[in-house]
Amino acid sequence: MKRLGLVVACVACLVSGANAQTSTVVEHPTYVSIPMEITVNKPAAEVWKRVGKFCDIGEWLQIPCTITSGKDGEFGAVRSVAGEVLVGKTDLSYSYTQTVKEGRPYNLYHGTLEAVPLTATTTKIRYTLMFDNSMLADDAARQKDIQQKTATFTRALQNMKTLAEGGTLPPPPARGGR
């Protein structure tokens, strides 16, 4: 019985210590999904081979990407892009999430990239984002965030199409006044 009392006391200490930290839980989330797609004139297996590795995002989004933990393409791999973790995959798709950041509300950000065969020679690349944007100031800020993400990933889809079809990417757009 003394042991049980000690365990209860330890759990109570852990819970009260955890509650003392800033919560990352959002009380009233507003989940948003942004489905995007583009058709590519190549077979799905070829498309996926060219643009479907977890850190290929670096090339088609034109940003740095390295695997910081695990192995590219394996469950639990972490890439340097926003600390994203590979949480699901098939032969022609993967899903990832962003990790919780201390002191910031958790937005449950997830993405799924997939190559869907349409015919023997054409593929639809689908990229779907899902996240909570309730922590933004108002509806105008939430709409602006959706528009920015849509523009960024629409450009990424076009870049994936260009690469998969054997083309060369244009220079990346200027970022943040550089």
Helices and strands as residue ranges (DSSP letters): H 2-20, E 31-40, H 44-51, G 54-56, H 57-60, E 67-69, E 78-79, E 84-90, E 93-98, E 110-117, E 123-132, H 139-164
